[in-house]
């Protein structure tokens, strides 16, 4: 079973991974990975969204630690 802390960490870690992919200078398949990462990040929740979700659904989300 996934805990709220684990779920929140997974979302934040995925966000960081996608940001890294979106900002690299060289990629294996030119443009593809970066384009997908940028598209995913466009709709990815921000910490403020995670805070609101944690307040509304504490059994599902945890408040993210300070960055």
C-alpha positions as CSV (number, residue, x, y, z in Angstrom):
1,X,0.0,0.0,0.0
2,X,1.3,3.4,-0.9
3,X,1.3,6.0,1.9
4,X,0.5,9.7,1.4
5,X,4.2,10.5,1.9
6,X,5.3,8.0,-0.7
7,X,2.7,9.2,-3.2
8,X,3.7,12.8,-2.8
9,X,7.4,12.0,-3.0
10,X,6.8,10.0,-6.2
11,X,5.0,13.0,-7.8
12,X,7.7,15.4,-6.8
13,X,10.5,13.1,-7.9
14,X,8.8,12.6,-11.3
15,X,8.5,16.4,-11.6
16,X,12.2,16.8,-11.0
17,X,13.0,14.0,-13.4
18,X,10.9,15.6,-16.1
19,X,12.5,19.0,-15.5
20,X,15.9,17.4,-15.9
21,X,14.9,15.8,-19.2
22,X,13.4,19.0,-20.4
23,X,16.6,21.0,-19.8
24,X,19.3,18.7,-21.1
25,X,21.4,19.8,-24.1
26,X,21.8,16.3,-25.7
27,X,19.3,13.6,-26.0
28,X,19.3,10.1,-27.6
29,X,16.3,10.7,-29.9
30,X,16.6,14.4,-31.0
31,X,13.8,16.4,-29.6
32,X,11.5,13.5,-28.6
33,X,12.3,13.1,-24.9
34,X,12.5,16.9,-24.3
35,X,9.3,17.6,-26.1
36,X,7.4,14.9,-24.2
37,X,8.9,16.2,-20.9
38,X,7.9,19.8,-21.6
39,X,4.3,18.7,-22.6
40,X,4.0,16.6,-19.4
41,X,5.3,19.4,-17.2
42,X,2.7,21.8,-18.7
43,X,-0.1,20.1,-16.8
44,X,2.0,18.7,-13.9
45,X,0.9,19.7,-10.4
46,X,2.9,22.4,-8.6
47,X,3.8,22.3,-4.9
48,X,0.9,24.7,-4.3
49,X,-1.4,22.1,-5.9
50,X,0.0,19.4,-3.7
51,X,-0.5,21.6,-0.6
52,X,-4.2,22.1,-1.6
53,X,-4.6,18.4,-2.3
54,X,-3.0,17.5,1.0
55,X,-5.3,19.9,2.9
56,X,-8.4,18.5,1.2
57,X,-7.4,14.8,1.2
58,X,-4.8,14.1,3.9
59,X,-5.4,10.3,3.5
60,X,-4.3,10.5,-0.1
61,X,-1.6,13.3,-0.2
62,X,1.0,14.6,2.2
63,X,2.1,18.2,2.5
64,X,5.4,18.5,0.5
65,X,8.5,19.4,2.5
66,X,10.0,22.8,1.9
67,X,12.2,22.8,-1.3
